[in-house]
Amino acid sequence: MQGSANLNIMIKAARAAGRSLVKDFREVEALTVTAKGAGDFVSRADIRAEEIVRDTLMEARPNYGWVGEESKPVEGKDPTRRWIVDPLDGTTNFLHGLPHWAVSIALEHKGEIVSAVVFDPAKSELFWAEKGAGAWMNETRIRVSQRGKLIESIFATGLPFGGRADLPATLQDLARILPTCAGVRRYGAAALDLAYVAAGRYDGFWERRLNSWDMAAGLLLVKEAGGLVEPINPEGDCIADGEVVCANEPVFDRFAALVRNT
């Protein structure tokens, strides 16, 4: 696996956090869980994983900034670089014993994601990418699918939970998209949804109201795997606005038009 020094540090951090999470996953019923909001939970495992990632990254690059789900942002001495981290994407899956969750780490340089790691310890799948160097899963180069017909395509999204106000809009999305395709999946981990688009398992993905750490690494994976990535609002910004539509090139325009209702 050939990558930059920064990428190697990111992989080291993701694997270390993954080892800790796997131990807790085996004892998931014994975890101390506190409610962070309706349908959204945080556990000791989540917080510990972030500590492991943060300690590893900040020890190696103490001048970089930091944005993580479970801690306060840090403005680095180097204002051009920051880590964007979700230590456990798919927390609800994790707490229900579902083996579909990941550690997501991205490096942003001057407002652009340049390195990405999404690690799924339960399946031993490490997705990684660097700007201009392609996207990979473990030792294998990955590419988006080449399906050109919507009716043969599978898409992924998130569904609102716990009384979120965007349920009506999401139901309208589904009413437009479901009749045109081979299926829509809701697996509960946006970082893995994006990684699966990059690997050609899904043909596209869309979601609103995401956080930067949910998608920062995944966006680069899709781009480097040959996919098209845009904000749902064409005038917007994916990370700033928390929304994205992405797909392989053959279906992107038609899929994006359905998502945007244009």
N, C-alpha and C positions, 0 to 999 in steps of 0.2 A: 504494500500500500504506500504509494508515493504521494506525499502532500507537503505543504509548507509547515514550518515550525509551529505556527499558530494552529493549523488544523490538527497536528499531532497532539498538541496540548488539549484541544477541544475533545478529541477522541478519548484521551486519557481520562478527562473529567467525566465524560458521559459513561464510560465503562465503570469507573469507580462508583458513580451514583447508581448505576444499574445494579451493581453487586449488592449495594445496600438495600435497594428497593426489592430485589428478588427475595432477600431474607425476610423482609417485612411482608411481602406478598404471601409467603408460605404461612404466615400467622395473621392473615388479614382480619380474622374475626376477633383477634385479641388487641387490635390497634385501638389507641385512644383517638377518637374522632370528635372534632368540634365543628359545629355548624358555622359556616362563613356566610351563608345566605341561602335562600330557598333553592334546594336542589344542587347546591354547590358546597363541597366539603373540603376540608383541609385536615391532614393527619400529621402525626409525628413523622411518618415516613416521608411525606412531601417536604416538610421543613428540613429534615436531616439531609435529604438528597440535594436540596438547594445549597445547604452549607458546604457539602462536599464539592459541588461544582464550583461554587464561589471561591472556596479556599484554594482549589487547584488552579483556577484561572487567574485569580488575583495575586497568588504567589508568583506565578510565572510572568504576569504582565500587570504589575502594580499600578501603572499609570493609566490603564484603560478605564473607561467608564463602565457602569453596570446597570442593567435593568433586569429585574427578576420578579417572578410572580409573587413570591412570599416575603419580599424584603423591600426596603426603601431604595430608590434609585441613588446611584453614586455618580457624581460628576468627576470624571477622571482628569488628571493633570494633562493628559493628552486629549484635547477636546475633539479630535477627529475620529477616535475609535471608541467603541463600546460593545460590551457583550450583551446579548439579549437572550434570556434563558427562561425556559419553562422546565423545572426539574421533574415534573410529573404531569404530562399532558394525558388526560384520560383518568383523572382522579376518581371519578364516580365509577368507572369500569373497575379500577384497581380495588376500590372498597367493596365492590360486589363480587370480587373473585373472578372477574372477566379478564383473561390474559391479553388485553389489547390496550396498551399504554406505552408511553415513550418519554425519553429525556430529549429535549430539544435545545440546541445551542447554536446561536448565530453570532457572527462578528460583523459589525457595521463599521464602514470606513467612509467618512465624509458623506453620510446619509445613504449609503448604498451597502447592501448585504454582499460581502465578498467571500465568506466561508460559512459552511453550514454542516451541522451534524444532527441527525435524528436517529436515536438508538432505541430499538425495541428489544429489551433484554429477554422477554418471555419467548421470543422466536429467534433470538440470536441474529437479528438483522440490523446492520449498521448502514444507514443511508448517509452519504456525505457528498459534498460538492464544494468546488472553489470556482470563483468567477473565471471563465475562460478555459476551464479544465475538464468540463463535463460533469456528469453525475454518476454515482456509483452505489451499489449495494454490496457490502463486504468487498470482494475482489472483482466484482463483475460490473462492467459498464451498463448503465440502464438508459432506456429511451422511452419517451411517451409512446402510446399506442398509435397505430396508423388507421384505425377504423374511421371510415368516412361517412357512415350512415348513422344518423341519430337513433334510428330504431334498433340498431345493433349495439348501441353505446350504453354503458353504465356510468352514472354520475353519483357523486357523494355530496352530502351537505350536513349541517347540524340542524337540529330541531329545537325550538324554544322549550324551556322547561320551567316549572315552578312559577307560572304566572307572568312570564316575561311578555312585554307589550307587543313584541314583534310576531306573535303567533299568527294573527290574521294575514299579514303580508307573506309569511312563510307558506301558509296554506294556499295562498294565491299562486305563489311560485310553483308549488307542487301540482296544482291544477293545470298549469300551463305545460310543465315539463314532463310529468309522468306519462301522458298519452303519446309522447313523441319518442320515447326511449325504451331500452330494455330493462330499466330499473333504476331506482335511487336507493342508495345505502346510507344509513346513519350509524356509524360505528363508534362515535363518541370520542374521537381524538383527532383534532384538526391537523396536527403535525403529521400524523400517519396518513390521513386522507391525502394530503399534498404529496407525501412520499410515494403513495400508491399511484397517484397520477403520473409522477415522474417515472415509476417503474412499469407503466403501461397496464396496471391492474384495474384502475379506473380510467375512464376516458376524459373526465372533467370533474370539477369541484366548484361549488360556490357557497359562500356564507357571509352573513353580515354580523356586526357586533362582536367581532373578534378582538383580542388584545394583541399587541405587537409580538409578545412571546409565543402566542399560539401559532403564528404563521411565518415569522421572520426566516427561520431556517428552511421551511418548506417551500417558500416562494423561490429561493435560489435553486433548490433541487429541481423544481419544475422547469425553470428557465434553462438550466444547464442540461436538462434531458430533452430539450427541444420543444417544450410546450410554450404556449402563449399565456401571459399573465397580465390582467388588467384590474383596476378597481371597478366595482359595479357602476359607479358614477364615473363616466369617462373623463371628467374634468378633475377627479379626485386623486387620492393617494392611498394605496392599499394599507400601509402600516399606520399612517396618520388617521385614516378614516375607519380602520378595522373591518374592511370588507374586500372580497376578492372574487373574481370569476376567472377560472383557468381551464384549459383543455388542450388537446392536441390541435395542430393547425387545421386539419381537414374539417373538423366540426366546430371550431371555435366561434366563428361568426354567427352561425345559426343558434348555437347553445347560448352565447352571450345575449343575443337578441331576445331569447325566451326569458332569461333571467331578468333582463332590463325591461321586459315588456314593451319592446319597441317594434 
